[in-house]
Amino acid sequence: MATLEEITDRFKTAVGADSGLGKSVKFDLKGDGVILIDGGRVSNDDHAADCTILVSKADFEALAKGTLDPTAAFMQGKLKVNGDMGVAMKLQPLLAKARGTIAGD
């Protein structure tokens, strides 16, 4: 499993200058830290976001690698969304872009 720092660095590469989301999103990894994406900025700052996704680090990695379907994770309670659901719906292209960098683990 990748460290929080490794995942964050890989998301920085995937996001580039702009996430394309138009709003901020925070992945709360249930005690393993947070990843905040706001425009082109990716950090581990635990600030308020337009959308917060609560998911375990293991399930987050599975989502990023494409081995866990986001809809199935949501329906099984493995993933919870607080805030703007529209932002969560826009994450698929960003996760797909990050997939190549995270899947190397």
C-alpha positions in Angstrom: 0.0 0.0 0.0 1.1 3.5 -0.8 1.8 6.1 1.9 -0.4 9.2 2.2 2.5 11.2 0.8 2.9 9.0 -2.2 -0.8 9.2 -3.0 -0.8 12.9 -2.6 2.2 13.3 -4.9 0.6 11.2 -7.5 -2.6 13.2 -7.4 -0.5 16.4 -7.8 0.8 14.9 -11.0 -2.7 13.9 -12.2 -4.3 17.3 -11.3 -1.6 19.4 -12.9 -2.5 23.1 -13.1 -6.3 22.6 -12.6 -8.4 19.7 -11.4 -11.2 20.7 -13.7 -13.7 20.2 -10.9 -14.6 23.8 -10.4 -14.9 23.2 -6.7 -12.9 21.8 -3.9 -13.0 18.1 -2.8 -11.5 16.5 0.3 -10.9 12.8 0.7 -11.1 11.9 4.4 -9.2 8.7 4.7 -10.7 7.8 8.1 -7.8 8.5 10.4 -5.1 8.0 7.8 -5.1 11.6 6.8 -6.8 13.8 4.2 -6.2 14.8 0.6 -7.6 18.2 -0.4 -7.9 19.1 -4.1 -8.7 22.8 -4.7 -8.2 23.9 -8.3 -4.6 23.0 -9.1 -3.6 22.7 -5.4 -3.3 19.3 -3.8 -2.4 19.1 -0.1 -3.0 17.2 3.1 -4.5 20.3 4.7 -7.7 19.5 6.6 -9.8 22.5 5.5 -13.5 22.7 4.6 -14.3 21.7 1.1 -17.3 21.8 -1.2 -17.5 18.0 -1.1 -16.0 15.6 1.4 -15.7 12.0 0.6 -15.2 9.7 3.6 -13.5 6.4 2.6 -10.9 4.1 4.1 -7.4 4.4 2.6 -7.5 0.8 1.3 -10.9 1.5 -0.4 -9.6 4.8 -1.8 -6.6 3.0 -3.3 -9.0 0.4 -4.8 -11.2 3.2 -6.3 -8.1 4.9 -7.7 -6.8 1.6 -9.2 -10.2 0.8 -10.7 -10.8 -2.4 -8.7 -13.6 -0.9 -6.7 -16.6 0.6 -8.5 -17.5 4.0 -7.0 -21.3 3.3 -7.2 -20.9 -0.1 -5.5 -18.7 1.5 -2.8 -21.3 4.1 -2.2 -24.2 1.6 -2.1 -22.2 -0.7 0.3 -21.5 2.1 2.7 -17.7 2.0 2.0 -17.8 5.6 0.6 -19.9 8.5 2.0 -20.3 11.9 0.4 -21.0 15.0 2.4 -21.7 18.3 0.6 -22.0 18.9 -3.1 -22.8 15.5 -4.7 -22.2 17.1 -8.2 -18.5 17.4 -7.4 -18.3 13.7 -6.5 -20.0 12.9 -9.8 -17.2 14.8 -11.6 -14.4 12.8 -10.0 -14.4 9.8 -12.4 -12.2 11.5 -15.0 -9.7 12.7 -12.4 -9.5 9.2 -10.8 -9.0 7.7 -14.3 -6.2 10.1 -14.9 -4.6 9.3 -11.5 -5.1 5.6 -12.1 -2.0 5.2 -14.1 0.2 6.8 -11.5 -1.4 5.0 -8.5 -1.8 1.6 -10.1 2.0 1.2 -10.1 1.9 0.1 -6.5 
